[in-house]
Amino acid sequence: MRILSSITLVCVLGFSSFGMADEISDLTAKAEAGDASAQYSLGMMYATGEGVPQNYQQAVYWWQKAAERGKAAAQFDLGVMYANGEGVTQDFVQAHKWWNIASTNGHQKAREYRGSLANEMTPGQITEAQRLAKEWMESHQ
């Protein structure tokens, strides 16, 4: 009986992993075609290691694509990655920039995080982050 249970478990796990592989393949195809929601979701999967090996660089890659398409959640998460130095070199100016952009796009938490981060930055860094955010928004209208 124990062998039968093990075989059943292997079959169930095998089928579910094939299902996950198909789901990831479909999501990747949509993301590569420019679907911002798919790009964001794929970035989240890489950030958390859900269904794929955890890879912060890949998370940043997909969130960058979604952010370019105006996805505020991706803009916020890019700020988190820059603030923490996950998948990118830690850069408070870039974190502040992305939280400025996300905040402008209605992401409430971005405002809070931006305010907290500003306490760790020089006035010159804040000015630079604001300039970069303004330039980015002007080029993405």
N, C-alpha and C positions, 0 to 999 in steps of 0.2 A: 504494500500500500504506500509506503514511503517513496518508493521509486516512481510510482504513478503520480503522486503529488508533486514531486520534483519535476517530472516531465511536463505536467500541466503548468507549473509555475514558469518553466523555461519557455513554453509556447506562448503563454500570456505575456511575459516580459518581452519576448522576441517580437510579437505582433505590435505591442505598444511602442517599442523602440522604432519599428518600421514606420508606424504612424507618426511618431515625432519627427523622424527623418523626412517624411513627406511634408509635414507641416513646416519644418524649417526650410525645405527646398522651395515650397510655395511662397513662404514669407520672403525669402531671399530674392526670388524672381520679382515679386512685387516691389521690394525695396530697390532693386537694381533698375526697375522701370520708373522709379521716381515717386513712389507712394510714400508720403511722409509718415503716415501712421505705421506702415510696415517698417520703415527705416527706424522709427523710434522704438518699436517693439523688438526689433532685432538687436538694437543697441542695448535694450534692457536685458535681453536674454544673455548677451555677452557680459554685461556688467554683473549679473547675478549667477551666471553659470547654469542657467536653466535650459537644459536640452543641448547645450554646447559647452565646450570647455570655457571656463571664465577667462576673459581676455579684455582687459580695460582698453587697450589700444583699439580693438575692434569696436568696443562700445563707443568710444570717442569718434571713430570713423563714421559710424552710422548715425550717431546723434548730430554730428556736424552736418551731414546731408539733410537730416530732418530739420535742423535749425535753419539751414539755408532756405528751406521751404516754408519757414514761418512757424514751426511747431514750438510753442512756448515751453512745453515740458522738456523738450530736447535742449532748448537754450538754457533753461534752468539747470538741467543735469550737466551740461558742459561747464557751467559755472562751478558746480560741485567738484567735478573732476579737476579743474584747474586749481581750485582752492586747496584740494587735498593732494594734488600731484599724483593722481591715479590715471595712468595711461598717457599722461603728458607731464612735462616738467611743471612743477608747482609755479604758478604765476598769478599773483593776486590782481594784477591789472586786468588780465584776461578774464579771471573769475568775475570781477566787478563789471567788466564790459558785458559779459553774457547775462549777468543778473540785471543790468540796466535794460538790455534788450528784452529779456523775458518779462520784466516788470512793465515795460511799455506795452507788451502784448497781453497784459492782464494777469500775469502769474503773481499771486499775492505773496507766496513764500519767498520769491526772488527779492521782493522789497525788504523783507526782514533780514535775509541773509546778506544782502548788499549793505544794509545799515550796520550789521555786526562786523562785517569785513572791513568797512571803512575805518573802524576803530584801530585796525591793525596796519593801516596804510598811511603814507605821507600825503599831504595835500597835493603834491606833484603827481603822485601815482593816481590819485582819484581824478585829477584833471585829465590825465592821459587816458584813463579808462573811459571817462565821459566823452572825450574826443573820439576815441575809437568806436564807441557805441554809436555816436551820432553819424560818423562816416559810414558805418555798416548799415544803419537804418536808411540813410539817404541812398545808398547803392542798392538797396533791396526793396524799394517801393514799387 
